[in-house]
């Protein structure tokens, strides 16, 4: 994945918005709407593609939304909120 050091990262809510509205907007439109760099949106989508649907919501770990302010943890948290891991 791309080096994202010193770049503005999306919030969990913004990642959830990308998940919800995927297919309605282009990457460029998401970047403009969310005031993020196109590169950040592209990398976010790459991480989203790595998530897998959880069949039993009770199997989501308690620490699913522990964040250390890197893009992967933000995407995992947003995914956990929507039944992915």
Secondary structure, DSSP 8 states (H G I E B T S, - for coil): ----TTS----HHHHHHHHHHBTTB-HHHHHHHHT--HHHHHHHHHHHHH--B-SSGGGS-GGGG---SSHHHHHHHHHHHTTB-
